[in-house]
Structure formats: structure tokens, C-alpha cells
Amino acid sequence: MPKQMLSGTLDEQCEFLYNLALDKMEQGSYTGAIRALQEIVRYAPDYRDAAQLLQESRARKAESRWLIVFAFLGGIVMIGVGTLFQASNDAAFLALALAGAGLGYLAGIGINRRRRGPRV
């Protein structure tokens, strides 16, 4: 999304950015939400719960990053298992890599839930 100049009062600009950040968070685009919330916090630090949402967005982005890492590592481990047991062809390696990525992703979800603690 290209940069654009906002017009209006500071409160109107913050309202626009706040709604944009909420939309981005709903879509799972935490990088976009972080950018919008940083602008709000920079110029109006006490605007609604922007600082809290910024902290939450950063945590969610880190969780997402770890899910990708776990999926990648799971795929690597399963390819290693395939190599160890001398898988017969590339289709077997592909199936093992996909299964490993899925298992790694699920493991990442479990680890993220344990780190976050019980939901209240």
C-alpha cells in the first residue's frame, strides 16, 4: 500500500489509523497494524488503547513468525527421516516434507499456547 498524506485534525487522523489497524489485525496482517499503531502512539500516545494494541500486534507477529519456523523445521526433520529410511522417490520426500510441515506447525501452535498461558 503506497504512502498517503492524511488530512484533518490529529484526532481524525488517529481515528482513521486506529480503524485501519483493527482491520489489518482482523486480516492477520500484523505488520500493517504495527505501522498504523506506531504512528498513533508517536503523535498521540494516550489515544484509546493504541499502545496496548501495538504490543499485542507485535506479539502476534512474533507468534506467526515462529509458526513458519516450526513448519519449516518440521519439513526438514521429516526429509531427514526419509533420507535415513531411504525413501524411494521424490513423491515420498514431498509427502514427508508436507507432513512434517503440518506437524511442525501444530507443534508451534501448542508451544505458543503454552507460552501465552491460559486464556481468561
Order of alpha helices (4+ residues) and beta strands (2+ residues): alpha-alpha-alpha-alpha
